Amino acid sequence: MNNSHSTKHFSMKKLFYYALFLLFSPVAQAQFIKIDNGVLFSSFRNELKLDILTQRNTSYATALGIDYLQKKHFYLSSQIGYLQIGGHEKNDALAGTGFGEACEQTSFVHLNTQFRYLIFTEKPFSPSFFVSLGPSANILSGKKAFKNYYQGYDFQNLYGGLKAELGITKDFRRLRLGLVGSYLYNLSPTAKSSALGLNSPSYSIMFTLGYRI
């Protein structure tokens, strides 16, 4: 049993370092290094449309990244960051029974790479608008098991998805400022029990500060 646990832990550690290598292997070609800070809104959904932790959870999110391979109308953007995913529910009819309120959330290391398509305005000093799409992955760094009355559900050690963005940036000499809205879509469950998987469609609003290198 201990050998199985150690092997699983070692595999996750190898996967994490491999993901870091894939994320930062183009760093030599980076044109901007940046940090994003903002808020993330998440909740749970399931294919049976059961009312399980479907109310919105609000949390802080941050990411460190690079913009690279910039051309006239597109560039690539890769990030590693921290976020919390979860959901909650409240039933006033059950207040005082111990079943009136539940909240489940945990933290993940977040990885993504985006293909950003730039839409330039005609005025030379106007900001740039972009849309983007790319793969993402979340690696569990917080608690695994649900602890409220949804015991039997576990957060997954690793799950993948797609990330779509709409944003605006403005360069001031060596600085790049921006505001980015994102949507995270599951390709595999965030959490699951033996009978049901829970996805966590999430939205974020992030402020970006970048520096040309």
N, C-alpha and C positions, 0 to 999 in steps of 0.2 A: 504493500500500500504506500509506504514511504517512498519507494523507488519510483512508483507511478507518479506520485505528486512531484518529486524532484525532476523527473523527466519532462513533465508538463511545464513546470516553472522554467526549466532550461530552454525549452522550445519557445515559450513566449518571450524570453529574454533575447534569444537569437532573432526572433521575428522583429522585435522592437529595434534592435541595432541594425538589422537589414533595412527596415523602413527608414531609419535615419540616414543610412547611406544613400538610398534611392532619392530621398528628399533633398539632400545637400550635395550630391555628386556634381550638379551644375554650378556650384557656388563660385567657381573660378570665372564663370561667364556672367556673374551677377552684375547688374547695373544699378540696382537699388537694394539696400537692406531696410527692412521696415518692421514696425511693431503695430499691431492692431489691438484695440481695447473697446469693449462694448458690452451689450446685453444679449442674452440668448433666451428665446421663449420656446419651451418644449412641452409636450404632453404625449400620452400613449394612445395608440389606435390598434385595433385588431380586426381580423377578417370576419369575425362573427358580429362585429359592431356592438360588443358588450361594453357597458359603462364602467370601464376599469381605468381609474386614474386619468381621466380624459380632460380634467381641468388644467389650465395653463400653469406651468412652473417657470419662474423668472430667475435667471442666474447671471453671474459675471462670466465673461469669456475673454481670453487673450490669446494672441498668436505672434510668433516671430517668423519672418519669412524673407524671401528674396524675389525680386522681379528681374527677369533675364531674357535674353534672345529677343529684345525688342526690335520690331520692324515698324514700318509706317502705320499699319493698321492692326497689329496684334503683338502680344508678347505672352510669355509664360510666367506664372506666379506660383510659388510653392511655399507651404507654411507648415510649421509644427506648433501646436498650441495646447491650451488647457480649456476644458469646458465641463459643465455639469448638465446631465440629461435626467429628466424626471417628469413626474406628473403628480397631481393630487386630486382628491375629491372630498366633498363635504355634503352631508345629508342631515339637515336640521331635524328631520323627523326621528333620527336615531341619536340625537344629542344626549349625552349622559349615559349611554349604554356601552361606551367603549368602541362602538362601530360607527360613530358619527363623522369621523374625519380620518383620512389616511393620506400620507405623503411619502413617496419613494423617489430618491434621486441619488446619483453617484457621479463620480468624476471620471473623465477619460482624457487620455492624450490623443489629440486630434491631428491628423495628417491630411493634407490635400495638395493637389496640383491642378491649376486652372489654366485653360486656354482663354485668354481675354481678347476680345475683339473690340478695337477702339473706334469710337464714333467722334470725329473731330468737328467742332463748330467752325464756321467760316472765319470768325475774327481771330487774329493771330495770338491774342493774349487771353482768350477764353479757355475755360477748363475743358478737359476731355471726359467724355462719357464712355462707358464700356458695358458690355454684357459678357458673361463667361460661363463655362461649364467644364466640369472635370471630376475625376474620381476622388473619393475621400475614404478614410478609415479611422475608426475610433478604437483605441486600445485601453482596456479597463485599468484604472489606477486607484479606484476607490473600492467601496464595499461591493460584494458580489450578490449576497442573498437579500431578498425583500424581508423586512422585519415587522411589518404590520400584519393585518389579517389577510394579506395576499401571500402568505408564506407558501413556499413551493415554487415561486418564481425566482429566477436568478438572472442577473445581468450577464451578458455574454462577454467573454474575455476579449473578443475581437469581432467587430462587425463592419461591413462595408456599405458604401452608398455613393450617391452622386451629390455634388454641390453646384448650385447655380447662383450667379451673382448679378447684381445690377449696381453700378457705382459711378462715382464722379471723382476725378483727381485733378489736382492743379500743381504744377511744378514751379517753385520759386528758387531759381539758381540751383543749389544742390539739394534743396528740400522738396519733398513730395507730400502734399496733404490730400486726404481723401475721406470720403464717406461711402460705405459699402453696405448694401442690404443683401442678405444671403438666405437661401433655402436649402436645407439638408434633407435628402430623400433616402430612405432605407432601401438597400438591396438585400439585406438579411436582417433578422430581428435584433432589436436592442436587448430584449430580455425575453425569457420564455419559461414555461412550465412543461411538464410532460405532455400536456394536451393543447397548449395554445401559445403562439408567439405574439409579442408586443412590439410594434414599430413605434418610432418616436419622430414624426415629422417636426422639424424645428426651423425657426426663423431667427435671424440675428441682425443687429444693426451695429456696425463697427466703425470707429474712427481710426484712420490710418496716418501714421507719421513715418515717412521714409527719408533715407539719406543716400545720395548718389555716391558710389564708390568707384 
